[in-house]
Amino acid sequence: MEPVAKGLHITHWTSQDLARQAVTDGIVDAISPRTIRRILDEVDLQPHRTRYWRTARLDTTFKERAEKVLWCYGNAEQMARRGIWTVAVDEMPNLQILERNPIRRAIPGAIEQQEFEYTRHGTVNLLLFLIVHTGRMEVAVEAKKDAAHYIRALRAFRRRHRRLNGVFLIQDGDPSHTAGDTQEYWAGCRGWWRPRRTPAHASWLNQAEMLVGAFGYHYLKRGSWDDRGAFIEHVLASGPEYNRLYAHPFEWTWTNPKMRQWFASHTH
């Protein structure tokens, strides 16, 4: 039951609120917030927490795009043996380069501490490529997030992998991905690039988002850099290390049959 049903203007329940309401409603004579927390824990209910999500547009376009993306994932290893990779790409735009000093490392009895105040040293745009069948990554630093720089990164990727027969490129609907210049570039590649767009509001179908989370956790989360150049140097050195220490194909169990079953149950 929402708090408004009890005439309250709070937006969500806390354990203290629930304890007070239980007494007000005559459910118990007295109960502590601690007991409420124990009860909630037993039924795995966390009303104090929330997570954002975005509703996908479940239409024929969603189904068609999802099918193409999931086919690429399901056949990534097989296609790789034919010299055609499945590569997912995603941006980390406008990353703030922050300097925080000092950082107090963890010691027995005390967790690591970071200074709350920081000095800004500009921003950087990163473009991450995930080679799906291996889990390995490549990173490009973009001076600007637009079609021209996206095309430049794609050209560099193709030069590095010129021996491939082609790439299925999984990407979202970012303006740099759908721009006319980008479409023209692909058209001139004679089918080497085979772009596949995730459905609108369904970028979670892009495995590169998982790479963004993993790379950011290991290499960006607790960092402190005193200038933009130091940050870029760190990022470029981190990609090969990530591949050596952490790279593996991400576990992906959402297949086309599962998607079609889910789609059918949500559109009838």
Phi and psi restraints in degrees (value plus and minus 20) as a CYANA .aco file:
   2 GLU   PHI     -96.6   -56.6
   2 GLU   PSI     130.0   170.0
   3 PRO   PHI     -75.3   -35.3
   3 PRO   PSI     -53.0   -13.0
   4 VAL   PHI     -81.0   -41.0
   4 VAL   PSI     -47.0    -7.0
   5 ALA   PHI     -86.9   -46.9
   5 ALA   PSI     -39.0     1.0
   6 LYS   PHI    -122.2   -82.2
   6 LYS   PSI      -7.2    32.8
   7 GLY   PHI      57.6    97.6
   7 GLY   PSI      -1.0    39.0
   8 LEU   PHI    -121.7   -81.7
   8 LEU   PSI     133.9   173.9
   9 HIS   PHI    -124.4   -84.4
   9 HIS   PSI     -19.5    20.5
  10 ILE   PHI     -85.7   -45.7
  10 ILE   PSI     131.1   171.1
  11 THR   PHI    -108.6   -68.6
  11 THR   PSI     -36.0     4.0
  12 HIS   PHI    -179.7  -139.7
  12 HIS   PSI     141.8   181.8
  13 TRP   PHI    -105.6   -65.6
  13 TRP   PSI     120.5   160.5
  14 THR   PHI    -130.6   -90.6
  14 THR   PSI     148.8   188.8
  15 SER   PHI     -81.8   -41.8
  15 SER   PSI     -54.8   -14.8
  16 GLN   PHI     -87.4   -47.4
  16 GLN   PSI     -61.6   -21.6
  17 ASP   PHI     -82.4   -42.4
  17 ASP   PSI     -63.6   -23.6
  18 LEU   PHI     -86.1   -46.1
  18 LEU   PSI     -57.0   -17.0
  19 ALA   PHI     -84.3   -44.3
  19 ALA   PSI     -64.9   -24.9
  20 ARG   PHI     -83.6   -43.6
  20 ARG   PSI     -61.2   -21.2
  21 GLN   PHI     -88.7   -48.7
  21 GLN   PSI     -56.0   -16.0
  22 ALA   PHI     -81.6   -41.6
  22 ALA   PSI     -58.2   -18.2
  23 VAL   PHI     -90.9   -50.9
  23 VAL   PSI     -63.4   -23.4
  24 THR   PHI     -79.9   -39.9
  24 THR   PSI     -59.2   -19.2
  25 ASP   PHI    -100.8   -60.8
  25 ASP   PSI     -22.2    17.8
  26 GLY   PHI      56.3    96.3
  26 GLY   PSI      -3.3    36.7
  27 ILE   PHI     -91.0   -51.0
  27 ILE   PSI     -59.4   -19.4
  28 VAL   PHI    -160.1  -120.1
  28 VAL   PSI     140.5   180.5
  29 ASP   PHI     -97.4   -57.4
  29 ASP   PSI     -54.1   -14.1
  30 ALA   PHI    -180.4  -140.4
  30 ALA   PSI     125.2   165.2
  31 ILE   PHI    -179.1  -139.1
  31 ILE   PSI     123.5   163.5
  32 SER   PHI    -115.1   -75.1
  32 SER   PSI     133.2   173.2
  33 PRO   PHI     -76.6   -36.6
  33 PRO   PSI     -52.4   -12.4
  34 ARG   PHI     -83.9   -43.9
  34 ARG   PSI     -60.2   -20.2
  35 THR   PHI     -86.2   -46.2
  35 THR   PSI     -59.4   -19.4
  36 ILE   PHI     -79.7   -39.7
  36 ILE   PSI     -64.1   -24.1
  37 ARG   PHI     -82.5   -42.5
  37 ARG   PSI     -57.8   -17.8
  38 ARG   PHI     -86.2   -46.2
  38 ARG   PSI     -61.0   -21.0
  39 ILE   PHI     -84.2   -44.2
  39 ILE   PSI     -64.9   -24.9
  40 LEU   PHI     -82.7   -42.7
  40 LEU   PSI     -58.3   -18.3
  41 ASP   PHI     -85.0   -45.0
  41 ASP   PSI     -57.1   -17.1
  42 GLU   PHI     -85.2   -45.2
  42 GLU   PSI     -50.3   -10.3
  43 VAL   PHI    -123.5   -83.5
  43 VAL   PSI     -10.3    29.7
  44 ASP   PHI      35.0    75.0
  44 ASP   PSI      30.6    70.6
  45 LEU   PHI    -139.7   -99.7
  45 LEU   PSI     109.8   149.8
  46 GLN   PHI    -149.8  -109.8
  46 GLN   PSI      55.7    95.7
  47 PRO   PHI     -86.7   -46.7
  47 PRO   PSI     -34.6     5.4
  48 HIS   PHI    -102.8   -62.8
  48 HIS   PSI     -29.0    11.0
  49 ARG   PHI    -129.1   -89.1
  49 ARG   PSI     134.7   174.7
  50 THR   PHI    -167.1  -127.1
  50 THR   PSI     138.4   178.4
  51 ARG   PHI    -162.9  -122.9
  51 ARG   PSI     114.5   154.5
  52 TYR   PHI     -94.5   -54.5
  52 TYR   PSI     127.1   167.1
  53 TRP   PHI    -170.3  -130.3
  53 TRP   PSI     141.6   181.6
  54 ARG   PHI    -145.0  -105.0
  54 ARG   PSI     111.4   151.4
  55 THR   PHI     -97.5   -57.5
  55 THR   PSI     103.4   143.4
  56 ALA   PHI     -94.5   -54.5
  56 ALA   PSI     131.6   171.6
  57 ARG   PHI    -104.9   -64.9
  57 ARG   PSI      84.6   124.6
  58 LEU   PHI    -104.7   -64.7
  58 LEU   PSI      68.6   108.6
  59 ASP   PHI    -155.0  -115.0
  59 ASP   PSI    -194.3  -154.3
  60 THR   PHI     -83.2   -43.2
  60 THR   PSI     -52.6   -12.6
  61 THR   PHI     -84.8   -44.8
  61 THR   PSI     -61.4   -21.4
  62 PHE   PHI     -77.0   -37.0
  62 PHE   PSI     -70.6   -30.6
  63 LYS   PHI     -82.0   -42.0
  63 LYS   PSI     -64.3   -24.3
  64 GLU   PHI     -83.9   -43.9
  64 GLU   PSI     -65.7   -25.7
  65 ARG   PHI     -89.2   -49.2
  65 ARG   PSI     -61.8   -21.8
  66 ALA   PHI     -82.1   -42.1
  66 ALA   PSI     -61.1   -21.1
  67 GLU   PHI     -80.1   -40.1
  67 GLU   PSI     -62.4   -22.4
  68 LYS   PHI     -86.8   -46.8
  68 LYS   PSI     -62.0   -22.0
  69 VAL   PHI     -86.3   -46.3
  69 VAL   PSI     -66.6   -26.6
  70 LEU   PHI     -87.3   -47.3
  70 LEU   PSI     -52.0   -12.0
  71 TRP   PHI     -81.7   -41.7
  71 TRP   PSI     -62.2   -22.2
  72 CYS   PHI     -81.1   -41.1
  72 CYS   PSI     -64.0   -24.0
  73 TYR   PHI     -84.0   -44.0
  73 TYR   PSI     -64.5   -24.5
  74 GLY   PHI     -86.5   -46.5
  74 GLY   PSI     -44.8    -4.8
  75 ASN   PHI    -133.7   -93.7
  75 ASN   PSI      -4.7    35.3
  76 ALA   PHI     -79.9   -39.9
  76 ALA   PSI     -66.3   -26.3
  77 GLU   PHI     -86.3   -46.3
  77 GLU   PSI     -64.6   -24.6
  78 GLN   PHI     -81.2   -41.2
  78 GLN   PSI     -63.7   -23.7
  79 MET   PHI     -88.7   -48.7
  79 MET   PSI     -53.7   -13.7
  80 ALA   PHI     -82.1   -42.1
  80 ALA   PSI     -55.7   -15.7
  81 ARG   PHI     -85.6   -45.6
  81 ARG   PSI     -39.5     0.5
  82 ARG   PHI    -116.1   -76.1
  82 ARG   PSI     -13.7    26.3
  83 GLY   PHI      62.9   102.9
  83 GLY   PSI      -0.5    39.5
  84 ILE   PHI    -142.1  -102.1
  84 ILE   PSI      93.9   133.9
  85 TRP   PHI    -109.9   -69.9
  85 TRP   PSI     134.3   174.3
  86 THR   PHI    -123.8   -83.8
  86 THR   PSI     101.3   141.3
  87 VAL   PHI    -146.6  -106.6
  87 VAL   PSI     106.6   146.6
  88 ALA   PHI    -122.8   -82.8
  88 ALA   PSI     120.4   160.4
  89 VAL   PHI    -149.6  -109.6
  89 VAL   PSI     123.4   163.4
  90 ASP   PHI    -174.5  -134.5
  90 ASP   PSI     131.3   171.3
  91 GLU   PHI    -115.8   -75.8
  91 GLU   PSI     132.3   172.3
  92 MET   PHI    -139.6   -99.6
  92 MET   PSI      65.6   105.6
  93 PRO   PHI    -104.2   -64.2
  93 PRO   PSI     129.5   169.5
  94 ASN   PHI      32.1    72.1
  94 ASN   PSI      24.1    64.1
  95 LEU   PHI     -89.1   -49.1
  95 LEU   PSI     105.4   145.4
  96 GLN   PHI     -99.1   -59.1
  96 GLN   PSI     110.8   150.8
  97 ILE   PHI    -111.4   -71.4
  97 ILE   PSI      90.2   130.2
  98 LEU   PHI    -134.3   -94.3
  98 LEU   PSI     119.3   159.3
  99 GLU   PHI    -131.5   -91.5
  99 GLU   PSI     100.6   140.6
 100 ARG   PHI    -145.0  -105.0
 100 ARG   PSI     100.1   140.1
 101 ASN   PHI    -157.2  -117.2
 101 ASN   PSI     121.9   161.9
 102 PRO   PHI    -107.5   -67.5
 102 PRO   PSI     147.1   187.1
 103 ILE   PHI    -126.5   -86.5
 103 ILE   PSI     105.1   145.1
 104 ARG   PHI    -116.9   -76.9
 104 ARG   PSI      91.6   131.6
 105 ARG   PHI     -90.5   -50.5
 105 ARG   PSI     138.4   178.4
 106 ALA   PHI     -83.2   -43.2
 106 ALA   PSI     120.5   160.5
 107 ILE   PHI    -152.0  -112.0
 107 ILE   PSI     142.9   182.9
 108 PRO   PHI     -72.2   -32.2
 108 PRO   PSI     103.4   143.4
 109 GLY   PHI      70.8   110.8
 109 GLY   PSI     -23.2    16.8
 110 ALA   PHI    -166.9  -126.9
 110 ALA   PSI     112.1   152.1
 111 ILE   PHI     -98.3   -58.3
 111 ILE   PSI     146.7   186.7
 112 GLU   PHI     -81.3   -41.3
 112 GLU   PSI     124.5   164.5
 113 GLN   PHI    -146.6  -106.6
 113 GLN   PSI     118.9   158.9
 114 GLN   PHI    -136.8   -96.8
 114 GLN   PSI     123.3   163.3
 115 GLU   PHI     -82.7   -42.7
 115 GLU   PSI     111.5   151.5
 116 PHE   PHI     -88.2   -48.2
 116 PHE   PSI     -60.7   -20.7
 117 GLU   PHI     -93.5   -53.5
 117 GLU   PSI     128.7   168.7
 118 TYR   PHI    -166.9  -126.9
 118 TYR   PSI     143.2   183.2
 119 THR   PHI    -131.4   -91.4
 119 THR   PSI     111.5   151.5
 120 ARG   PHI    -110.1   -70.1
 120 ARG   PSI     120.8   160.8
 121 HIS   PHI    -147.0  -107.0
 121 HIS   PSI      21.6    61.6
 122 GLY   PHI      68.8   108.8
 122 GLY   PSI    -188.0  -148.0
 123 THR   PHI    -151.3  -111.3
 123 THR   PSI     142.8   182.8
 124 VAL   PHI    -160.1  -120.1
 124 VAL   PSI     123.8   163.8
 125 ASN   PHI    -125.5   -85.5
 125 ASN   PSI     106.0   146.0
 126 LEU   PHI    -132.2   -92.2
 126 LEU   PSI     123.5   163.5
 127 LEU   PHI    -141.4  -101.4
 127 LEU   PSI      99.1   139.1
 128 LEU   PHI    -127.9   -87.9
 128 LEU   PSI     109.6   149.6
 129 PHE   PHI    -124.7   -84.7
 129 PHE   PSI     110.6   150.6
 130 LEU   PHI    -132.4   -92.4
 130 LEU   PSI      98.9   138.9
 131 ILE   PHI    -103.3   -63.3
 131 ILE   PSI      86.8   126.8
 132 VAL   PHI     -81.7   -41.7
 132 VAL   PSI     -62.6   -22.6
 133 HIS   PHI     -95.2   -55.2
 133 HIS   PSI     -33.6     6.4
 134 THR   PHI    -134.8   -94.8
 134 THR   PSI     -43.2    -3.2
 135 GLY   PHI      61.1   101.1
 135 GLY   PSI     -17.1    22.9
 136 ARG   PHI     -96.7   -56.7
 136 ARG   PSI     137.8   177.8
 137 MET   PHI    -146.2  -106.2
 137 MET   PSI     139.1   179.1
 138 GLU   PHI    -156.4  -116.4
 138 GLU   PSI     128.7   168.7
 139 VAL   PHI    -149.9  -109.9
 139 VAL   PSI     120.2   160.2
 140 ALA   PHI    -143.1  -103.1
 140 ALA   PSI     120.0   160.0
 141 VAL   PHI    -118.6   -78.6
 141 VAL   PSI     101.8   141.8
 142 GLU   PHI    -126.5   -86.5
 142 GLU   PSI     110.4   150.4
 143 ALA   PHI     -87.7   -47.7
 143 ALA   PSI     -48.0    -8.0
 144 LYS   PHI    -169.6  -129.6
 144 LYS   PSI     126.9   166.9
 145 LYS   PHI    -114.2   -74.2
 145 LYS   PSI      70.8   110.8
 146 ASP   PHI    -173.7  -133.7
 146 ASP   PSI     158.7   198.7
 147 ALA   PHI     -82.4   -42.4
 147 ALA   PSI     -60.0   -20.0
 148 ALA   PHI     -80.2   -40.2
 148 ALA   PSI     -64.1   -24.1
 149 HIS   PHI     -95.4   -55.4
 149 HIS   PSI     -51.1   -11.1
 150 TYR   PHI     -84.1   -44.1
 150 TYR   PSI     -66.3   -26.3
 151 ILE   PHI     -80.9   -40.9
 151 ILE   PSI     -60.2   -20.2
 152 ARG   PHI     -80.7   -40.7
 152 ARG   PSI     -62.2   -22.2
 153 ALA   PHI     -87.3   -47.3
 153 ALA   PSI     -58.1   -18.1
 154 LEU   PHI     -84.7   -44.7
 154 LEU   PSI     -61.6   -21.6
 155 ARG   PHI     -82.3   -42.3
 155 ARG   PSI     -62.0   -22.0
 156 ALA   PHI     -84.7   -44.7
 156 ALA   PSI     -59.9   -19.9
 157 PHE   PHI     -82.0   -42.0
 157 PHE   PSI     -63.4   -23.4
 158 ARG   PHI     -85.1   -45.1
 158 ARG   PSI     -58.4   -18.4
 159 ARG   PHI     -82.6   -42.6
 159 ARG   PSI     -59.6   -19.6
 160 ARG   PHI     -86.6   -46.6
 160 ARG   PSI     -46.6    -6.6
 161 HIS   PHI    -144.9  -104.9
 161 HIS   PSI      23.6    63.6
 162 ARG   PHI     -83.9   -43.9
 162 ARG   PSI     -39.9     0.1
 163 ARG   PHI     -99.1   -59.1
 163 ARG   PSI     -31.9     8.1
 164 LEU   PHI     -89.2   -49.2
 164 LEU   PSI     134.9   174.9
 165 ASN   PHI    -107.0   -67.0
 165 ASN   PSI     -31.7     8.3
 166 GLY   PHI     141.8   181.8
 166 GLY   PSI     153.6   193.6
 167 VAL   PHI    -161.1  -121.1
 167 VAL   PSI     106.8   146.8
 168 PHE   PHI    -100.8   -60.8
 168 PHE   PSI      97.1   137.1
 169 LEU   PHI    -125.6   -85.6
 169 LEU   PSI      91.0   131.0
 170 ILE   PHI    -109.6   -69.6
 170 ILE   PSI     105.7   145.7
 171 GLN   PHI    -172.4  -132.4
 171 GLN   PSI     143.5   183.5
 172 ASP   PHI    -112.6   -72.6
 172 ASP   PSI    -190.4  -150.4
 173 GLY   PHI    -112.6   -72.6
 173 GLY   PSI      11.1    51.1
 174 ASP   PHI     -76.1   -36.1
 174 ASP   PSI     124.4   164.4
 175 PRO   PHI     -74.6   -34.6
 175 PRO   PSI     -53.5   -13.5
 176 SER   PHI     -88.7   -48.7
 176 SER   PSI     -43.9    -3.9
 177 HIS   PHI    -103.4   -63.4
 177 HIS   PSI     -48.9    -8.9
 178 THR   PHI    -124.2   -84.2
 178 THR   PSI     -19.0    21.0
 179 ALA   PHI     -82.0   -42.0
 179 ALA   PSI     133.1   173.1
 180 GLY   PHI     -79.2   -39.2
 180 GLY   PSI     -59.9   -19.9
 181 ASP   PHI     -82.1   -42.1
 181 ASP   PSI     -58.5   -18.5
 182 THR   PHI     -86.4   -46.4
 182 THR   PSI     -63.3   -23.3
 183 GLN   PHI     -81.4   -41.4
 183 GLN   PSI     -60.1   -20.1
 184 GLU   PHI     -85.4   -45.4
 184 GLU   PSI     -60.1   -20.1
 185 TYR   PHI     -79.9   -39.9
 185 TYR   PSI     -67.4   -27.4
 186 TRP   PHI     -82.0   -42.0
 186 TRP   PSI     -59.8   -19.8
 187 ALA   PHI     -80.4   -40.4
 187 ALA   PSI     -50.7   -10.7
 188 GLY   PHI    -105.3   -65.3
 188 GLY   PSI     -19.7    20.3
 189 CYS   PHI    -114.4   -74.4
 189 CYS   PSI     -16.9    23.1
 190 ARG   PHI      33.9    73.9
 190 ARG   PSI      20.7    60.7
 191 GLY   PHI      63.6   103.6
 191 GLY   PSI     -16.6    23.4
 192 TRP   PHI     -84.1   -44.1
 192 TRP   PSI     -67.5   -27.5
 193 TRP   PHI    -105.7   -65.7
 193 TRP   PSI     111.3   151.3
 194 ARG   PHI    -145.3  -105.3
 194 ARG   PSI      60.1   100.1
 195 PRO   PHI     -86.8   -46.8
 195 PRO   PSI     121.0   161.0
 196 ARG   PHI    -151.6  -111.6
 196 ARG   PSI      98.5   138.5
 197 ARG   PHI    -112.7   -72.7
 197 ARG   PSI     118.3   158.3
 198 THR   PHI     -91.8   -51.8
 198 THR   PSI     133.3   173.3
 199 PRO   PHI     -82.5   -42.5
 199 PRO   PSI     139.4   179.4
 200 ALA   PHI     -78.0   -38.0
 200 ALA   PSI     116.6   156.6
 201 HIS   PHI      40.7    80.7
 201 HIS   PSI       6.3    46.3
 202 ALA   PHI    -156.7  -116.7
 202 ALA   PSI      22.7    62.7
 203 SER   PHI     -86.7   -46.7
 203 SER   PSI     -32.7     7.3
 204 TRP   PHI     -85.4   -45.4
 204 TRP   PSI     -30.5     9.5
 205 LEU   PHI     -99.7   -59.7
 205 LEU   PSI     -24.3    15.7
 206 ASN   PHI    -114.1   -74.1
 206 ASN   PSI      91.2   131.2
 207 GLN   PHI     -82.2   -42.2
 207 GLN   PSI     -40.8    -0.8
 208 ALA   PHI     -82.7   -42.7
 208 ALA   PSI     -43.7    -3.7
 209 GLU   PHI     -83.1   -43.1
 209 GLU   PSI     -53.6   -13.6
 210 MET   PHI     -88.6   -48.6
 210 MET   PSI     -56.7   -16.7
 211 LEU   PHI     -85.1   -45.1
 211 LEU   PSI     -62.9   -22.9
 212 VAL   PHI     -75.5   -35.5
 212 VAL   PSI     -64.7   -24.7
 213 GLY   PHI     -84.9   -44.9
 213 GLY   PSI     -64.3   -24.3
 214 ALA   PHI     -88.0   -48.0
 214 ALA   PSI     -65.2   -25.2
 215 PHE   PHI     -85.3   -45.3
 215 PHE   PSI     -63.9   -23.9
 216 GLY   PHI     -82.2   -42.2
 216 GLY   PSI     -59.2   -19.2
 217 TYR   PHI     -83.8   -43.8
 217 TYR   PSI     -65.7   -25.7
 218 HIS   PHI     -99.8   -59.8
 218 HIS   PSI     -50.4   -10.4
 219 TYR   PHI    -142.6  -102.6
 219 TYR   PSI     -32.0     8.0
 220 LEU   PHI    -142.5  -102.5
 220 LEU   PSI     -47.3    -7.3
 221 LYS   PHI     -77.0   -37.0
 221 LYS   PSI     -65.0   -25.0
 222 ARG   PHI    -131.5   -91.5
 222 ARG   PSI      -4.5    35.5
 223 GLY   PHI     -97.1   -57.1
 223 GLY   PSI     139.7   179.7
 224 SER   PHI    -161.1  -121.1
 224 SER   PSI     108.0   148.0
 225 TRP   PHI    -151.8  -111.8
 225 TRP   PSI     120.0   160.0
 226 ASP   PHI    -113.3   -73.3
 226 ASP   PSI     -24.7    15.3
 227 ASP   PHI    -183.3  -143.3
 227 ASP   PSI     148.4   188.4
 228 ARG   PHI     -84.5   -44.5
 228 ARG   PSI     -59.4   -19.4
 229 GLY   PHI     -82.0   -42.0
 229 GLY   PSI     -59.6   -19.6
 230 ALA   PHI     -84.6   -44.6
 230 ALA   PSI     -57.8   -17.8
 231 PHE   PHI     -85.4   -45.4
 231 PHE   PSI     -66.5   -26.5
 232 ILE   PHI     -83.0   -43.0
 232 ILE   PSI     -61.9   -21.9
 233 GLU   PHI     -80.5   -40.5
 233 GLU   PSI     -61.4   -21.4
 234 HIS   PHI     -82.4   -42.4
 234 HIS   PSI     -66.0   -26.0
 235 VAL   PHI     -83.2   -43.2
 235 VAL   PSI     -65.9   -25.9
 236 LEU   PHI     -85.5   -45.5
 236 LEU   PSI     -51.7   -11.7
 237 ALA   PHI     -98.6   -58.6
 237 ALA   PSI     -44.9    -4.9
 238 SER   PHI     -95.5   -55.5
 238 SER   PSI     -51.1   -11.1
 239 GLY   PHI     -76.8   -36.8
 239 GLY   PSI     -74.1   -34.1
 240 PRO   PHI     -80.4   -40.4
 240 PRO   PSI     -56.0   -16.0
 241 GLU   PHI     -87.2   -47.2
 241 GLU   PSI     -61.1   -21.1
 242 TYR   PHI     -76.5   -36.5
 242 TYR   PSI     -65.3   -25.3
 243 ASN   PHI     -82.0   -42.0
 243 ASN   PSI     -55.7   -15.7
 244 ARG   PHI     -94.9   -54.9
 244 ARG   PSI     -57.4   -17.4
 245 LEU   PHI    -119.0   -79.0
 245 LEU   PSI     -53.1   -13.1
 246 TYR   PHI    -144.4  -104.4
 246 TYR   PSI     -37.1     2.9
 247 ALA   PHI     -85.1   -45.1
 247 ALA   PSI     111.6   151.6
 248 HIS   PHI    -182.9  -142.9
 248 HIS   PSI     134.1   174.1
 249 PRO   PHI     -79.9   -39.9
 249 PRO   PSI     113.5   153.5
 250 PHE   PHI     -89.7   -49.7
 250 PHE   PSI     120.8   160.8
 251 GLU   PHI     -88.6   -48.6
 251 GLU   PSI     104.1   144.1
 252 TRP   PHI    -157.7  -117.7
 252 TRP   PSI      90.4   130.4
 253 THR   PHI    -129.4   -89.4
 253 THR   PSI     -23.3    16.7
 254 TRP   PHI    -104.5   -64.5
 254 TRP   PSI      79.8   119.8
 255 THR   PHI    -115.4   -75.4
 255 THR   PSI     152.8   192.8
 256 ASN   PHI     -80.8   -40.8
 256 ASN   PSI     -64.2   -24.2
 257 PRO   PHI     -77.6   -37.6
 257 PRO   PSI     -61.6   -21.6
 258 LYS   PHI     -86.4   -46.4
 258 LYS   PSI     -61.7   -21.7
 259 MET   PHI     -82.4   -42.4
 259 MET   PSI     -64.3   -24.3
 260 ARG   PHI     -84.9   -44.9
 260 ARG   PSI     -58.0   -18.0
 261 GLN   PHI     -84.6   -44.6
 261 GLN   PSI     -64.5   -24.5
 262 TRP   PHI     -83.3   -43.3
 262 TRP   PSI     -63.4   -23.4
 263 PHE   PHI     -80.7   -40.7
 263 PHE   PSI     -65.3   -25.3
 264 ALA   PHI     -82.1   -42.1
 264 ALA   PSI     -59.3   -19.3
 265 SER   PHI     -92.5   -52.5
 265 SER   PSI     -40.6    -0.6
 266 HIS   PHI    -122.2   -82.2
 266 HIS   PSI     -21.0    19.0
 267 THR   PHI    -140.1  -100.1
 267 THR   PSI      -8.7    31.3
